[in-house]
Amino acid sequence: MKRALKSRHILLLLFLLLSLSLVLMVGRDYQPAPETASSDRSSGADLTLDNIDYTETRDGRAVWRLRAASGSHDLATGTTTLRQVDVVFFGKKPDSDIRLSADTGTWNRQSGQLEAAGHVLARDQRGYTVSSDRMFYDQNKRLVWTDGQVHMTGTGMEVRGRGLRLDVEARRLKLLADVWSRWQLDQFREGQG
């Protein structure tokens, strides 16, 4: 009986020593995870998100797609603040997509409003680009717009103005005021531009 008692004590002692060794080895190399921008809840956001990818569809067809590197969502307002924004407005033909990129954005899914700010650039697959400090998208009207300064370039042309309305469905663009343009007519030879 004493022998069994000693064996139990020895096993218990070995178990405690192994447990203590394991705790010391793990504890010695433990480092807390570094804070990241997406884990910062000081902004008052209810949710923080990384690698956002949202596609709006109508009648089974993708109409536009929003991607962002990260964002924070406020449940009370339904607003998502985005960073490194990329939006594609799909055309009816594969080569008629329009891509809009910006440093930041604010998206409200309930109202269908998107605001893009900071180095805003819209471009199509033919090489036309439109840039501004800030642009807005109204999902219900399928309209990209700004009242700010606009700069547009394409093959053999440069246009500047103030205010823009882009009908995404019809692919029609209108500059509203103070329009200035420069054209290189030799770029418009037959088969070019």
Secondary structure, 3 states (H helix, E strand, C coil): CHHHHHHHHHHHHHHHHHHHHHHHHHHHHCCCCCCCHHHCCCCCCCEEEEEEEEEEEECCEEEEEEEEEEEEEECCCCEEEEEEEEEEECCCCHHHCEEEEEEEEEEECCCCEEEEEEEEEEEECCCCEEEEEEEEEECCCCEEEEEEEEEEEECCEEEEEEEEEEECCCCEEEEEEEEEEEECHHHHCCCCC
